[in-house]
Amino acid sequence: MTFAANILVLWLCASPAAPSGFSATAVAPDRISVSWLDNSRNETGFRLQWLNDSTWEDVLTTNGGLTGPGVTTVSVGGLDNANSYWFRVRAENVGGYSAWPGRN
């Protein structure tokens, strides 16, 4: 007699911890450097967004809008120094995502 069994393995992954220490520094009239502290060990990347009128939009347009894991600085160019810009960042992985820790 032969038995066949299908086994389903579910890999659970906890959502990553939220980043902190968010800051933005002007490095040129049209460019800023945005940085944060990585408080998680299990992120697949960070999603950086900016407020465009009344809509939050991803700053990065590649890799599904995510940085790579461990990346804690992004240079954002093409800005108009006569305008104000609001940014936020969160950590993400296959288990979910962190809270947005605030905006700067």
C-alpha positions in Angstrom: 0.0 0.0 0.0 1.4 3.4 -1.0 0.5 6.7 0.8 1.0 10.1 -0.6 0.9 13.1 1.6 0.8 16.8 0.7 2.5 18.9 3.3 1.9 22.7 3.4 4.6 24.6 5.1 3.6 28.1 6.1 6.5 30.4 6.8 5.4 33.2 9.1 7.4 36.4 9.2 6.8 39.1 11.7 6.2 42.7 10.5 9.4 44.8 10.8 9.9 47.4 13.5 9.4 51.0 12.4 12.4 53.2 11.6 13.2 56.2 13.7 15.5 59.2 13.7 14.1 60.4 10.4 15.9 63.5 9.0 16.3 65.4 5.8 19.3 67.6 5.0 19.7 70.0 2.0 22.8 69.0 0.1 22.2 71.3 -2.9 19.5 73.9 -3.9 17.5 71.1 -5.6 18.5 68.0 -3.7 18.1 66.7 -0.1 19.5 63.6 1.6 16.8 61.7 3.6 18.0 59.3 6.3 16.6 57.2 9.1 17.7 54.5 11.7 17.0 50.9 10.8 15.3 49.4 13.9 14.4 46.0 12.3 16.5 43.0 11.3 13.9 41.5 9.0 13.0 44.2 6.4 13.1 43.5 2.7 13.3 47.3 2.2 12.0 50.7 3.1 9.3 52.6 1.4 10.0 56.4 1.2 7.0 58.6 0.3 6.5 62.3 -0.2 3.3 64.4 0.0 2.3 65.6 -3.5 -0.6 68.0 -3.0 -2.8 65.8 -0.9 -1.6 62.4 -2.0 1.3 60.4 -0.6 3.5 59.0 -3.5 6.5 56.7 -3.6 9.8 58.6 -4.1 11.5 55.5 -5.6 10.0 54.3 -8.9 12.1 51.1 -9.2 12.0 47.8 -7.2 8.3 48.3 -6.3 9.1 51.6 -4.6 11.4 50.0 -2.0 15.0 50.5 -1.1 17.0 47.4 -0.5 17.4 45.9 3.0 19.7 47.9 5.3 19.5 51.0 3.2 19.1 54.1 5.4 19.7 57.1 3.2 18.1 58.2 -0.1 19.1 61.2 -2.1 16.1 63.1 -3.6 16.7 65.5 -6.4 14.7 67.8 -8.8 13.2 69.8 -5.9 12.3 73.4 -6.0 13.8 75.3 -3.0 10.8 77.6 -3.0 8.5 74.7 -2.0 8.1 72.7 1.2 8.3 68.9 1.0 6.9 66.3 3.5 8.4 62.8 3.7 7.7 59.6 5.6 9.3 56.2 5.7 8.3 52.7 6.8 9.9 49.2 6.8 8.3 46.4 4.8 8.7 42.6 4.4 6.6 39.6 3.3 4.9 39.6 6.7 3.7 43.2 6.4 5.0 46.6 7.2 5.7 48.9 10.1 3.8 52.0 11.1 4.6 55.3 9.5 6.5 56.8 12.4 5.6 60.4 11.4 6.4 62.8 8.7 9.1 65.4 8.3 
